[in-house]
Amino acid sequence: MAVDSRASRIGHLKSYCFEGSVLFAAIMNRKTMLLLPCVVLSFVVPARTETAPQSASEADGRHDFDFFIGSWTIKNRKLKPASKNDWLEFTSTTTDKSFLAGLGNMDEMTLPHDARGVSLRFFDPAKKEWSIYWANSRKGQLDLPPVVGKFENDVGKFYCDDVDENKKPVKIRYTWSHASADNLHWDMAYSYDGGKTWEVNWTMEFVRR
């Protein structure tokens, strides 16, 4: 894909730049921005005296995003192109809400230079997996295909196979974890060897507002 293709998400690609006025275009480019996080893994555990047994359907993963409902401030660290240890830092905010009786949820993110992005997440009860989609205020279209995955042992991992701007196959991975009910971590990594080794090039630290 061209400027708005997900291929250019890979952190070291030349199309990515956060400097000055280019920041807006870079962030709005889903491929360049490495697809903003769509899912947060964490759970608010109710008081034991109020906890009711979950049905089989309720325990199948459809509530894995319930914790994300609400508003967040996000500290971003993005590895600069062609760099191994030089990071760009900026702040963004987002608000998440549920729909489809818990089978879906979405958040709208506000980024520097008044850029906007929307993440959509849908749960497939048959596969017990979540599919995550991204759209931005520049294109007004969903980027396809989605990243797909699930949560295991309080860690969420979501994958997709893609190609970079040079048409070279690359695998993308998002990892979500939580330190507390009000603090979450997300990172993105890519692999050119089919998932044998990974390089993290984007991290986000969420704090509830």
C-alpha positions in Angstrom: 0.0 0.0 0.0 1.1 3.6 -0.5 1.3 6.4 2.1 -1.7 5.1 4.1 -0.8 1.4 3.8 0.0 -0.6 6.9 3.3 -1.7 5.4 5.0 1.5 6.4 4.2 1.0 10.0 7.5 -0.6 10.6 9.5 1.8 12.8 12.6 2.1 10.8 10.9 2.8 7.5 11.9 6.1 5.8 8.3 7.3 5.6 8.0 7.8 9.3 8.8 11.2 10.8 7.6 13.0 13.9 9.5 16.2 13.3 7.6 19.5 13.2 4.6 19.7 10.9 5.3 16.1 9.6 4.1 14.8 12.9 0.5 15.0 11.9 0.9 13.1 8.7 3.1 10.5 10.3 0.6 9.8 13.2 -2.4 9.6 10.9 -0.6 7.1 8.7 -1.6 3.7 10.2 1.2 1.9 8.6 3.7 4.4 9.6 2.3 4.7 13.1 2.4 1.0 13.5 -1.4 0.9 14.1 -2.3 2.6 17.3 -3.2 0.3 20.2 -6.6 -1.0 20.1 -6.9 -3.3 23.0 -5.9 -3.1 26.6 -5.7 -6.2 28.8 -6.7 -5.9 32.4 -9.5 -6.6 34.7 -11.2 -4.8 37.6 -11.9 -7.5 40.1 -15.1 -6.8 42.0 -15.4 -7.4 45.7 -15.7 -11.0 46.5 -19.0 -10.5 48.3 -20.5 -9.2 45.1 -18.9 -11.7 42.6 -21.4 -14.0 40.9 -20.4 -17.1 39.0 -19.9 -16.5 35.3 -21.7 -18.5 32.7 -19.7 -20.3 30.0 -20.4 -17.5 27.5 -19.4 -14.8 30.0 -16.0 -16.6 30.6 -15.1 -17.1 27.0 -13.2 -13.9 26.6 -16.0 -11.5 25.6 -15.3 -9.4 28.7 -11.6 -9.1 28.3 -11.9 -5.4 27.2 -14.3 -4.3 30.0 -11.4 -2.9 32.0 -10.5 -0.5 29.2 -13.9 1.4 29.4 -13.2 4.9 30.5 -10.6 7.6 29.7 -6.8 7.4 29.6 -3.7 9.5 29.3 -0.9 7.8 27.3 2.8 8.3 27.3 4.2 7.2 23.9 7.8 6.2 23.1 8.5 5.5 19.4 11.8 4.3 18.1 13.1 6.7 15.4 13.7 5.2 11.9 17.0 3.4 11.5 17.7 3.7 15.2 18.2 1.1 18.0 18.1 3.4 21.0 16.9 6.9 20.0 13.2 7.3 21.0 10.6 10.0 20.3 8.2 10.8 23.2 4.8 12.4 23.1 1.4 12.3 24.9 -2.0 11.3 23.7 -5.4 10.6 25.2 -8.3 8.2 24.5 -11.7 7.2 25.7 -13.2 3.8 25.3 -16.8 2.6 25.4 -18.6 -0.7 24.9 -21.3 -1.7 22.4 -23.1 -4.8 21.0 -23.7 -6.0 24.6 -20.0 -6.4 25.2 -19.1 -8.1 22.0 -17.5 -4.9 20.7 -15.9 -1.7 22.0 -14.2 1.3 20.6 -12.0 4.2 21.6 -11.2 7.5 19.9 -7.7 8.7 20.4 -6.5 12.4 20.3 -3.0 12.8 19.1 -0.6 15.7 18.5 -1.6 18.3 16.0 -5.3 17.5 16.6 -5.0 14.2 14.8 -7.7 11.6 15.5 -7.9 7.8 15.4 -10.6 5.3 16.1 -10.0 1.7 17.2 -12.7 -0.9 16.8 -12.7 -4.3 18.5 -15.1 -7.2 17.8 -15.3 -10.6 19.7 -16.0 -13.8 17.7 -17.8 -16.1 20.2 -17.2 -19.2 17.9 -13.4 -18.6 17.7 -13.1 -16.9 21.1 -10.9 -14.3 19.5 -10.8 -10.5 19.1 -10.3 -8.7 15.8 -8.9 -5.2 16.0 -9.4 -2.5 13.3 -8.1 1.0 12.9 -9.4 4.1 11.1 -8.1 7.7 11.1 -9.4 11.2 10.4 -7.2 11.5 7.3 -8.4 8.5 5.4 -11.9 7.8 6.8 -11.6 4.1 6.1 -10.9 0.9 8.0 -7.4 -0.5 7.4 -7.4 -4.2 6.6 -6.7 -6.9 7.6 -7.2 -6.6 11.3 -4.8 -7.9 14.0 -6.3 -11.0 15.7 -5.6 -12.7 19.0 -6.7 -13.3 22.6 -5.7 -13.0 26.2 -4.0 -15.7 28.2 -2.7 -15.4 31.8 -3.5 -11.7 31.9 -1.5 -11.0 28.7 -3.0 -10.1 25.4 -1.2 -10.9 22.1 -2.5 -10.0 18.7 -0.8 -10.8 15.3 -1.1 -10.1 11.6 1.1 -10.9 8.6 1.9 -8.0 6.4 4.4 -6.6 4.0 6.6 -3.5 4.4 7.0 -0.7 1.9 9.5 -2.8 0.0 7.0 -5.7 -0.3 9.0 -7.8 2.1 6.9 -10.1 4.4 6.8 -9.0 8.0 4.9 -10.2 11.1 3.4 -7.7 13.5 2.7 -8.3 17.2 0.9 -6.2 19.8 1.4 -7.2 23.5 -0.9 -5.8 26.3 -0.3 -6.2 30.1 -1.4 -4.4 33.2 0.3 -3.5 36.5 -2.8 -2.4 38.2 -6.4 -1.4 37.5 -5.3 2.1 36.5 -1.9 1.4 34.8 -1.5 -0.5 31.5 1.3 -1.3 29.1 1.2 -1.8 25.4 4.0 -2.4 22.9 4.4 -3.2 19.3 7.0 -5.4 17.7 7.9 -6.7 14.3 9.6 -9.8 13.0 11.2 -10.6 9.7 12.0 -14.2 10.5 8.4 -15.6 11.0 8.3 -14.7 14.7 11.5 -16.3 15.8 12.9 -12.9 17.0 11.1 -9.6 17.6 12.1 -6.0 17.8 10.0 -3.6 19.9 9.7 -0.2 18.3 6.7 1.4 20.0 5.5 1.4 23.6 2.6 3.1 25.4 2.0 3.5 29.1 -1.7 4.1 30.0 -2.9 5.9 33.2 -6.5 6.2 33.9 -7.9 9.7 34.0 
